């Protein structure tokens, strides 16, 4: 007896058009939903985890999403008649842009594979007339359309498609070769070298766009991408005609990695990079006084990078050696001009004062006081000056202001841990010397109810802004830190952890439209104990929140508590 089969006609939807149908035949015995999706995934090179399949249902006269239950019903209904089902594999927009880019990338890689061609830049001669322009257009389309906006499903699917084609290694190798070629021809200006420069800048733009999600950053970090970008950051001084752009793109990529613990640790250990970056952040600070939003954004990216680095106490030793207090004092007049730059600046001060006041030596203080003579500190001591700026920040802006900036600029954070640790830092009343006793502080705090320190308030302010975005609340839950945020709201009821989606409240106004799928639960007894140890026994937040029981015991013993 001949085995019954079912024939499916599978069509891939590309934007609003459809590709040529493919016929796939299954025996009834093998026609399971899992086998079906696996086959379609291989056929179209679409990762199974993002594959969506729909079919037209004659009964409802509508297109329905195919799942295991509806698939079984379809197969059973037509078990004996062996029909052809029209199922659409979806959904990629601008897939042709990604495919054209992959083709261009393969062509470019094949032509610059020879080291002799590379070192002499002769590989450009290997292209046919107009072919370089076609490759440039493919790169430009990928930057402008293929990978933006960052948070869209389409953009996510396009990145997954690119990975599925196994092109990330090729892209990285081509990026390395273009870097070497650009350096070799840095002092020669011809039509070809101008196109080479344009290709390299587009490559860096693309790398920045590839780093949208935490998984993407881990993927590229594991391929030693950060090392290549740090080298590119140093290259900028060698290439005069693209100096500023290469630095800006390099820092834009570096800041994406700087949130990853391993990557941040690698940057901190690179003394050459830290010295160079401290110098560059001072230069970029001048951009903050520009009237051009894009120029201002360049300065904000540098400050954001400094904030990510300084969020780790491990960076404070080398930063203090590089006179970070003096740097912050010189940045201050420029940083106060916008909510984002002022926010990143205030977090830099808060992280430094919250975790490393004991490391600020007399030498650092003496060096910083030289700035007084130059007018940076207005004859105030460095602690008062920097603290007063942070207190002034709270008077000028609300958490909602920073939230709106991040939404407009499509900021994607991948960890909430540093800000929660900052919100749990121990009280250090001398940080509030810049205020009089009647000063009004956020969240109902005042200087007479325990001397709440400036870093702690800044940490809570940052969380107030970040938890207005539902994705950041999800990160808190993924990192299992929701207990520590909930306990902050116990002590400061005006801080509302659970914000609504697309919150429109202002300042400290409380909202009732909560994101119901992430309702906070009562903290565990273990985390309550951890919180008490941080608050009353001077346990560091890093150990108290993240450390093992033995690490907590060791710190308590060493502190004599």
NUVEX-552346 format. One record per residue (C-alpha): residue number from 1; residue in one letter; x, y, z. Coordinates in pm, whole numbers, padded with zeros to 5 digits. Layout:
BEGIN
   seq   type       px       py       pz
   NUM      A        X        Y        Z
...
***
This chain:
BEGIN
   seq   type       px       py       pz
     1      X    00000    00000    00000
     2      X    00138    00337   -00095
     3      X    00211    00565    00200
     4      X   -00014    00873    00213
     5      X    00163    01206    00188
     6      X    00078    01569    00239
     7      X    00226    01839    00018
     8      X    00275    02186    00157
     9      X    00337    02492   -00055
    10      X    00560    02720    00153
    11      X    00603    03085    00059
    12      X    00835    03328    00235
    13      X    00691    03673    00291
    14      X    00944    03950    00226
    15      X    00796    04286    00324
    16      X    00470    04304    00130
    17      X    00576    04066   -00147
    18      X    00613    03690   -00166
    19      X    00907    03481   -00280
    20      X    00874    03180   -00510
    21      X    00682    02894   -00339
    22      X    00861    02578   -00226
    23      X    00691    02241   -00215
    24      X    00762    02020    00084
    25      X    00628    01666    00103
    26      X    00578    01476    00431
    27      X    00455    01127    00496
    28      X    00162    01117    00735
    29      X    00371    00926    00987
    30      X    00645    01188    00995
    31      X    00421    01490    00966
    32      X    00462    01631    01318
    33      X    00465    02001    01395
    34      X    00826    01982    01520
    35      X    00946    01808    01201
    36      X    00755    02056    00991
    37      X    00901    02368    01159
    38      X    01252    02218    01156
    39      X    01227    02153    00783
    40      X    01098    02503    00711
    41      X    01372    02651    00929
    42      X    01638    02470    00725
    43      X    01471    02545    00393
    44      X    01466    02922    00443
    45      X    01767    02951    00675
    46      X    01541    03100    00942
    47      X    01623    03023    01309
    48      X    01343    02808    01449
    49      X    01309    03027    01759
    50      X    01192    03325    01551
    51      X    01007    03131    01279
    52      X    00643    03233    01247
    53      X    00410    03047    01012
    54      X    00056    03143    00923
    55      X   -00217    02989    00708
    56      X   -00542    03106    00557
    57      X   -00836    02953    00741
    58      X   -01134    02907    00507
    59      X   -01385    02883    00793
    60      X   -01299    03219    00948
    61      X   -01170    03365    00620
    62      X   -00869    03503    00801
    63      X   -00499    03433    00837
    64      X   -00418    03246    01157
    65      X   -00087    03172    01327
    66      X    00008    02807    01298
    67      X    00082    02624    01624
    68      X    00094    02258    01722
    69      X   -00281    02233    01780
    70      X   -00391    02402    01456
    71      X   -00127    02210    01261
    72      X   -00262    01877    01388
    73      X   -00617    01982    01300
    74      X   -00512    02076    00947
    75      X   -00332    01748    00890
    76      X   -00622    01542    01029
    77      X   -00883    01729    00826
    78      X   -00701    01656    00499
    79      X   -00548    01323    00594
    80      X   -00706    01132    00309
    81      X   -00746    01392    00036
    82      X   -00376    01490    00040
    83      X   -00429    01860   -00038
    84      X   -00181    02137   -00104
    85      X   -00180    02383    00184
    86      X   -00069    02740    00131
    87      X    00135    02847    00432
    88      X    00332    03166    00452
    89      X    00665    03175    00636
    90      X    00693    03518    00793
    91      X    00802    03779    00883
    92      X    01105    03971    00758
    93      X    01099    04329    00638
    94      X    01386    04444    00418
    95      X    01517    04090    00393
    96      X    01654    04173    00050
    97      X    01871    04437    00221
    98      X    02024    04174    00448
    99      X    02072    03929    00160
   100      X    02237    04196   -00058
   101      X    02467    04286    00230
   102      X    02568    03921    00282
   103      X    02647    03894   -00090
   104      X    02852    04216   -00086
   105      X    03033    04106    00228
   106      X    03129    03770    00074
   107      X    03255    03943   -00241
   108      X    03461    04193   -00041
   109      X    03609    03921    00179
   110      X    03713    03711   -00119
   111      X    03899    04003   -00277
   112      X    04090    04123    00028
   113      X    04192    03778    00144
   114      X    04540    03814   -00006
   115      X    04779    04000    00225
   116      X    04973    04151   -00068
   117      X    04658    04298   -00218
   118      X    04563    04425    00124
   119      X    04889    04596    00212
   120      X    04902    04774   -00123
   121      X    04533    04856   -00141
   122      X    04533    04693   -00486
   123      X    04232    04482   -00398
   124      X    04016    04777   -00509
   125      X    04148    04719   -00863
   126      X    03994    04372   -00858
   127      X    03643    04513   -00861
   128      X    03458    04563   -01184
   129      X    03336    04909   -01280
   130      X    03078    05031   -01030
   131      X    03112    04725   -00807
   132      X    03268    04920   -00519
   133      X    02975    05160   -00533
   134      X    02733    04866   -00521
   135      X    02905    04729   -00212
   136      X    02902    05073   -00050
   137      X    02530    05101   -00122
   138      X    02466    04757    00030
   139      X    02652    04857    00346
   140      X    02471    05193    00361
   141      X    02129    05028    00320
   142      X    02211    04783    00598
   143      X    02303    05073    00830
   144      X    02000    05285    00745
   145      X    01730    05019    00703
   146      X    01842    04665    00785
   147      X    01926    04706    01155
   148      X    01706    04993    01272
   149      X    01506    05065    01477
   150      X    01695    04863    01736
   151      X    01402    04734    01938
   152      X    01176    04631    01651
   153      X    01093    04265    01587
   154      X    01197    04312    01226
   155      X    01543    04434    01329
   156      X    01582    04143    01570
   157      X    01483    03894    01299
   158      X    01723    04050    01049
   159      X    02012    04013    01295
   160      X    01913    03652    01358
   161      X    01900    03587    00983
   162      X    02249    03736    00946
   163      X    02382    03508    01222
   164      X    02208    03209    01068
   165      X    02396    03271    00744
   166      X    02715    03237    00951
   167      X    02838    03575    00832
   168      X    02948    03727    01164
   169      X    03298    03575    01143
   170      X    03335    03698    00784
   171      X    03219    04045    00886
   172      X    03468    04060    01171
   173      X    03758    03940    00957
   174      X    03673    04191    00685
   175      X    03659    04465    00950
   176      X    04012    04372    01062
   177      X    04144    04377    00707
   178      X    03981    04710    00628
   179      X    04144    04854    00941
   180      X    04490    04745    00826
   181      X    04431    04874    00475
   182      X    04301    05209    00599
   183      X    04609    05256    00819
   184      X    04843    05163    00533
   185      X    04685    05426    00308
   186      X    04608    05692    00567
   187      X    04817    05961    00398
   188      X    04709    05893    00039
   189      X    04399    06065   -00100
   190      X    04250    05912   -00414
   191      X    03900    05820   -00520
   192      X    03968    05460   -00417
   193      X    04099    05544   -00073
   194      X    03803    05776   -00012
   195      X    03574    05484   -00090
   196      X    03784    05264    00137
   197      X    03740    05517    00419
   198      X    03365    05529    00358
   199      X    03349    05150    00368
   200      X    03535    05138    00697
   201      X    03313    05401    00860
   202      X    03002    05214    00746
   203      X    03151    04895    00892
   204      X    03190    05062    01232
   205      X    02835    05197    01208
   206      X    02713    04845    01139
   207      X    02904    04701    01433
   208      X    02738    04956    01660
   209      X    02396    04853    01526
   210      X    02470    04484    01577
   211      X    02510    04540    01954
   212      X    02148    04612    02041
   213      X    02077    04328    02285
   214      X    02273    04159    02562
   215      X    02289    03837    02360
   216      X    02437    04028    02065
   217      X    02702    04191    02283
   218      X    02800    03856    02433
   219      X    02815    03702    02085
   220      X    03053    03968    01952
   221      X    03256    03993    02273
   222      X    03332    03622    02257
   223      X    03480    03680    01910
   224      X    03729    03935    02052
   225      X    03549    04226    01889
   226      X    03620    04460    02181
   227      X    03996    04417    02135
   228      X    03961    04515    01769
   229      X    03752    04823    01853
   230      X    03999    04939    02120
   231      X    04272    04917    01856
   232      X    04049    05119    01624
   233      X    04007    05378    01901
   234      X    04386    05425    01905
   235      X    04401    05427    01523
   236      X    04200    05748    01510
   237      X    04508    05956    01589
   238      X    04682    05810    01283
   239      X    04407    05896    01036
   240      X    04363    06270    01018
   241      X    04079    06288    00767
   242      X    03850    06064    00976
   243      X    03988    06119    01327
   244      X    03675    06246    01503
   245      X    03432    06010    01332
   246      X    03638    05699    01406
   247      X    03673    05801    01771
   248      X    03301    05866    01803
   249      X    03205    05534    01643
   250      X    03464    05345    01850
   251      X    03336    05492    02177
   252      X    02979    05424    02067
   253      X    03070    05057    02027
   254      X    03280    05042    02344
   255      X    02995    05177    02559
   256      X    02776    04887    02445
   257      X    03036    04642    02575
   258      X    03107    04841    02892
   259      X    02788    04714    03059
   260      X    02914    04354    03038
   261      X    03114    04262    03349
   262      X    03386    04077    03157
   263      X    03423    04349    02896
   264      X    03428    04629    03154
   265      X    03692    04442    03352
   266      X    03901    04403    03035
   267      X    03878    04777    02966
   268      X    03970    04869    03324
   269      X    04278    04647    03314
   270      X    04393    04813    02991
   271      X    04589    05101    03146
   272      X    04675    05249    02808
   273      X    04308    05267    02714
   274      X    04203    05417    03049
   275      X    04464    05693    03022
   276      X    04369    05770    02664
   277      X    03996    05766    02737
   278      X    04027    06002    03036
   279      X    04194    06249    02802
   280      X    03933    06206    02529
   281      X    03634    06243    02762
   282      X    03762    06589    02854
   283      X    03780    06687    02487
   284      X    03437    06541    02408
   285      X    03284    06731    02703
   286      X    03315    07049    02498
   287      X    03063    06901    02255
   288      X    02799    06932    02527
   289      X    02787    07309    02484
   290      X    02704    07280    02112
   291      X    02367    07376    01965
   292      X    02375    07073    01734
   293      X    02196    06774    01888
   294      X    02422    06523    01711
   295      X    02736    06695    01839
   296      X    02588    06700    02191
   297      X    02510    06330    02158
   298      X    02879    06260    02093
   299      X    02965    06416    02430
   300      X    02682    06226    02599
   301      X    02812    05895    02466
   302      X    03156    05965    02615
   303      X    03004    06055    02951
   304      X    02787    05744    02938
   305      X    03100    05535    02877
   306      X    03276    05697    03173
   307      X    02971    05628    03388
   308      X    02969    05259    03289
   309      X    03339    05227    03370
   310      X    03314    05416    03699
   311      X    03014    05206    03807
   312      X    03266    04934    03892
   313      X    03466    05010    04209
   314      X    03756    04820    04049
   315      X    03805    05115    03812
   316      X    03841    05375    04087
   317      X    04207    05315    04167
   318      X    04332    05385    03816
   319      X    04079    05666    03766
   320      X    04201    05837    04083
   321      X    04557    05800    03957
   322      X    04439    05978    03641
   323      X    04296    06258    03861
   324      X    03931    06180    03795
   325      X    03818    06447    04043
   326      X    03993    06715    03841
   327      X    03845    06572    03521
   328      X    03493    06579    03666
   329      X    03540    06936    03786
   330      X    03647    07045    03438
   331      X    03362    06855    03271
   332      X    03100    07003    03506
   333      X    03040    07341    03331
   334      X    02958    07156    03007
   335      X    02765    06865    03158
   336      X    02492    07075    03321
   337      X    02343    07185    02988
   338      X    02111    06888    02925
   339      X    01930    06622    03124
   340      X    02126    06326    02982
   341      X    02476    06470    03020
   342      X    02391    06603    03369
   343      X    02247    06260    03459
   344      X    02556    06066    03348
   345      X    02781    06320    03518
   346      X    02584    06293    03846
   347      X    02606    05914    03836
   348      X    02984    05935    03785
   349      X    03013    06149    04099
   350      X    02773    05926    04294
   351      X    02953    05600    04207
   352      X    03290    05750    04298
   353      X    03176    05904    04627
   354      X    02950    05612    04717
   355      X    03212    05339    04699
   356      X    03560    05492    04708
   357      X    03580    05795    04935
   358      X    03840    05611    05142
   359      X    04056    05574    04829
   360      X    04062    05947    04753
   361      X    04407    06033    04880
   362      X    04551    06365    04986
   363      X    04744    06366    04661
   364      X    04421    06349    04459
   365      X    04266    06622    04670
   366      X    04573    06843    04640
   367      X    04578    06802    04262
   368      X    04211    06885    04239
   369      X    04253    07200    04448
   370      X    04477    07335    04174
   371      X    04158    07364    03972
   372      X    04031    07620    04225
   373      X    04297    07859    04107
   374      X    04173    07808    03752
   375      X    03817    07885    03851
   376      X    03673    07534    03817
   377      X    03573    07498    04183
   378      X    03470    07853    04264
   379      X    03682    07844    04580
   380      X    03482    07550    04721
   381      X    03635    07219    04821
   382      X    03599    06944    04561
   383      X    03348    06744    04766
   384      X    03119    07039    04817
   385      X    03145    07150    04457
   386      X    03069    06811    04298
   387      X    02803    06722    04557
   388      X    02628    07057    04513
   389      X    02605    06994    04138
   390      X    02434    06659    04198
   391      X    02188    06816    04444
   392      X    02118    07088    04188
   393      X    02049    06820    03925
   394      X    01752    06694    04130
   395      X    01611    07047    04139
   396      X    01640    07093    03762
   397      X    01513    06762    03624
   398      X    01272    06478    03702
   399      X    01323    06104    03643
   400      X    01063    06129    03368
   401      X    01285    06376    03178
   402      X    01566    06122    03156
   403      X    01320    05843    03071
   404      X    01192    06044    02774
   405      X    01548    06105    02650
   406      X    01624    05731    02662
   407      X    01303    05644    02477
   408      X    01374    05904    02208
   409      X    01732    05779    02165
   410      X    01633    05410    02186
   411      X    01860    05339    02482
   412      X    01881    04971    02570
   413      X    02027    04884    02909
   414      X    02131    04525    02978
   415      X    02182    04537    03356
   416      X    02027    04719    03652
   417      X    02275    04583    03907
   418      X    02508    04889    03940
   419      X    02219    05127    04009
   420      X    02061    04897    04267
   421      X    02399    04863    04441
   422      X    02431    05242    04441
   423      X    02083    05278    04592
   424      X    02195    05045    04873
   425      X    02525    05217    04947
   426      X    02577    05301    05315
   427      X    02504    05644    05454
   428      X    02794    05888    05446
   429      X    02661    06215    05590
   430      X    02971    06415    05489
   431      X    02852    06392    05131
   432      X    02572    06634    05222
   433      X    02795    06914    05349
   434      X    02708    07110    05036
   435      X    02351    07162    05163
   436      X    02198    07345    05452
   437      X    01984    07149    05694
   438      X    01659    07278    05545
   439      X    01736    07160    05191
   440      X    01460    06965    05017
   441      X    01566    06621    04893
   442      X    01379    06376    04669
   443      X    01150    06098    04801
   444      X    01071    06276    05129
   445      X    01429    06259    05256
   446      X    01589    06530    05465
   447      X    01922    06582    05635
   448      X    01776    06531    05979
   449      X    01639    06178    05932
   450      X    01966    05986    05927
   451      X    02185    06186    05692
   452      X    02103    05999    05373
   453      X    02400    06033    05144
   454      X    02400    06182    04798
   455      X    02509    05858    04620
   456      X    02217    05667    04771
   457      X    01966    05928    04656
   458      X    02121    05932    04308
   459      X    02090    05553    04287
   460      X    01721    05569    04377
   461      X    01668    05855    04129
   462      X    01827    05645    03853
   463      X    01604    05348    03936
   464      X    01300    05577    03940
   465      X    01382    05678    03584
   466      X    01478    05333    03457
   467      X    01178    05147    03600
   468      X    00947    05362    03388
   469      X    01053    05134    03103
   470      X    00895    04788    03122
   471      X    01203    04629    02964
   472      X    01420    04748    03254
   473      X    01173    04599    03502
   474      X    01210    04270    03317
   475      X    01589    04296    03352
   476      X    01550    04345    03729
   477      X    01344    04025    03743
   478      X    01586    03835    03518
   479      X    01876    03937    03746
   480      X    01662    03837    04050
   481      X    01706    04181    04207
   482      X    01339    04274    04249
   483      X    01351    04205    04625
   484      X    01615    04474    04677
   485      X    01418    04731    04477
   486      X    01100    04647    04667
   487      X    01280    04695    05000
   488      X    01391    05042    04890
   489      X    01025    05138    04854
   490      X    00964    05017    05213
   491      X    01208    05275    05343
   492      X    01110    05546    05095
   493      X    00739    05506    05006
   494      X    00751    05795    04758
   495      X    00977    05579    04541
   496      X    00744    05355    04338
   497      X    00922    05051    04199
   498      X    00636    04929    03986
   499      X    00582    05183    03710
   500      X    00322    05157    03434
   501      X    00414    05086    03075
   502      X    00486    05418    02897
   503      X    00449    05605    03224
   504      X    00342    05967    03182
   505      X    00360    06069    03548
   506      X    00587    06356    03647
   507      X    00847    06363    03922
   508      X    00747    06165    04231
   509      X    00376    06147    04149
   510      X    00249    05793    04212
   511      X    00069    05598    03941
   512      X   -00207    05340    03943
   513      X   -00169    05192    03594
   514      X    00075    04914    03681
   515      X    00238    04657    03456
   516      X    00037    04368    03593
   517      X    00250    04088    03448
   518      X    00545    04188    03669
   519      X    00380    04257    04004
   520      X    00640    04253    04283
   521      X    00622    03971    04534
   522      X    00721    03990    04905
   523      X    01101    03964    04935
   524      X    01252    03638    05051
   525      X    01370    03609    05411
   526      X    01728    03557    05289
   527      X    01724    03883    05090
   528      X    01565    04071    05379
   529      X    01856    03955    05596
   530      X    02103    04062    05327
   531      X    01941    04405    05320
   532      X    01966    04440    05699
   533      X    02334    04345    05691
   534      X    02401    04611    05426
   535      X    02210    04879    05613
   536      X    02314    04816    05972
   537      X    02643    04621    05955
   538      X    02829    04818    05685
   539      X    02831    04527    05442
   540      X    02921    04646    05092
   541      X    02623    04633    04852
   542      X    02830    04437    04599
   543      X    02888    04157    04851
   544      X    02554    04195    05030
   545      X    02346    04165    04713
   546      X    02558    03934    04498
   547      X    02801    03759    04733
   548      X    02792    03405    04867
   549      X    02736    03333    05237
   550      X    03109    03273    05284
   551      X    03195    03606    05118
   552      X    02950    03786    05344
   553      X    03098    03615    05651
   554      X    03453    03699    05548
   555      X    03374    04069    05500
   556      X    03191    04092    05834
   557      X    03481    03922    06012
   558      X    03740    04144    05841
   559      X    03544    04457    05933
   560      X    03523    04346    06297
   561      X    03143    04343    06298
***
